[in-house]
Amino acid sequence: MALLISSAILALGWWVRQSRKTPAPAGRDVTGVEARQSAGTSLTPSQPAVPESNSSLKPSAAQPSEPKEHSFRGTVEKVDANARTLTINGENVPGWMAAMTMTYRVDKDESLRVKAGDRIIAKVYDGDFSTLHEVRTAAGPTAGAKPANANELPPLSWVCTTPGEEGVLEDKPGKCPQSGVPLVPVRIVTAYSCLKFQSFIQDKPGVCPVDRSELVPITVSLYFTCGNDSNVRELYPGTCADGSNRIKGYERRSHGDHNPRHGGQFFMADDNWHHLEGTFVRPNVFRVYFYDDFTRPLAIAGFAGTVTTTDSDGRDIGAPITIRPGRTKDRNTLEMRLPGTTLPASFALRVKFKADDKERVFDFTFPDYSKEPAAAPPAAVAAQPAGTPNALVVRTPAGGGTPAPSPQTNGNVTGGSVPIYPFTAAGNSIAPEEALPTTTAELLAELAKRAQSVKTLLEQGNLSAVWYPAIGAKDVALTLEQNHMNDVPEARRADMASAVKRLTLAAWQIDAAGDLGNRERLLPLYRDFSAAIADIQTIYGTR
């Protein structure tokens, strides 16, 4: 009997510890949910959205203490009373979260009385990256504000560069917590980038040169480099070998861009890796996009999930419905049409990232249908670079080129004419693309193959499929630049960096123009694309 009683006490203690991992907001009943994350946690420069759970049981003296409390400071950027969230440009909180802009829920409705521009102080807790507690206004400088002196450099921070530890950020030198390697000094600043074309970054707000949309703020590392030698990466301004002044360069940071891509609500899972954006679009389609820690589309191989309608307090009021892979070219969505749903609508998403993974729960509330960020009409086509071909000559490759994806007939999926991908045998995930080759010669051959496929599809008039080999060629070029620059003569490395940058921009523009079915716009973009390909081949000596 004593053994049975001891076992029961141990089991109860384990359940209490699990249920009290993160504090839940007042009025929520999420008992028994292992990791629940609340809607609206949209991040902008960077960071998560979170697990939550609650229990009415109090831990005994023999049980672990409450989660560690941290002091949070930041500046209010947006108040959404309907979603009960605040978008905050937050300062670095050592041991909890790096500096970033993110949307949080609040524990009390009165916290929504703050306004944009207010400086706030709040309490946050280990394990919960989505909720601000006891929010109050405070005086002080704006979080992430630029130095008063334009020539003053941002302070140094220290980060990990080892895989899996990229999100670590400290305010003093030290070692990475897992690998033990020394922290690396960087300067963290806010810069501005195209929402959907991540290669473009500048130091001030403006308009994206690709789709004319408004630039969004992101968190980046600032360094100084030379125009003729991209290998130079210094923390201070100075002079290059040729006597010219170093110029500013920016590098994206892990968790540095949590801007929703599709007008939805953005979360980070408690593994600090998987990110997702939930949307609700006409005609009543609940669609979730998945990303990695750099907000790059993440293929849903092995993912499985259900969606359940909930009431205003987050309680399930409907049966769980399995959501299926969606029709997006990045293979990164799960979706399901939910007929009869009325606005405002609330849902609980339960998802596993692999079969043996734990189930994570995310709450979404949609006062209205999600709206894609608007882009201005395409700008006038730039003048054709000298030396590029004046006519498009297309030859079908021996292998027949890259076939266009086949259409999907799943009745549960709605939406436009974007390409889709084959399903795996499991039936609930999409087959991942084959890995790229590893040698320089193989990569150059793959680059030529994908460039030829772009030609073939243009000749066939298959404009909706041309994005696939174009983006694929861009990925090959980036791999060459990142992993095989040692095969390029030092005197040509700046040329290689320039060619890859031009190819990347042209590929994204081809992607956008192909979606619009605009052949007239595509042809000059193709000339830019093929010129960049030719330059890369010349640099490597294969042309």
Salt bridges, closest charged atoms under 4 A:
ASP29 OD2 - ARG315 NE 3.93
GLU52 OE2 - ARG28 NE 3.67
GLU52 OE1 - ARG105 NH2 2.77
GLU66 OE2 - ARG20 NH2 2.64
GLU91 OE2 - ARG119 NH2 3.05
ASP107 OD2 - HIS133 ND1 3.72
ASP109 OD1 - ARG84 NE 2.63
ASP118 OD1 - LYS115 NZ 3.29
ASP126 OD1 - HIS70 NE2 2.63
GLU134 OE1 - LYS123 NZ 3.21
ASP171 OD1 - LYS172 NZ 3.92
GLU251 OE1 - ARG233 NH2 3.01
ASP257 OD2 - ARG252 NH1 3.14
ASP257 OD2 - ARG261 NH2 2.68
ASP270 OD2 - LYS358 NZ 2.69
ASP270 OD1 - ARG360 NE 2.49
ASP271 OD2 - HIS274 ND1 2.54
ASP292 OD2 - ARG296 NE 2.78
ASP313 OD2 - ARG315 NH1 3.07
ASP316 OD2 - ARG350 NH2 2.90
GLU335 OE1 - ARG287 NE 2.44
ASP357 OD2 - ARG360 NH1 2.89
GLU359 OE1 - ARG350 NE 3.96
ASP363 OD2 - ARG28 NH2 2.27
ASP363 OD1 - ARG36 NE 2.74
ASP368 OD2 - LYS371 NZ 3.52
GLU372 OE1 - LYS196 NZ 2.94
GLU372 OE2 - HIS262 ND1 2.64
GLU433 OE1 - ARG331 NH1 3.91
GLU433 OE2 - ARG450 NH2 3.52
GLU446 OE2 - ARG450 NE 2.71
ASP475 OD1 - LYS474 NZ 2.81
ASP487 OD2 - HIS484 ND1 3.97
ASP495 OD2 - ARG492 NE 2.80
ASP511 OD1 - LYS329 NZ 2.17
ASP515 OD2 - LYS329 NZ 2.87
ASP535 OD2 - ARG502 NH2 2.64
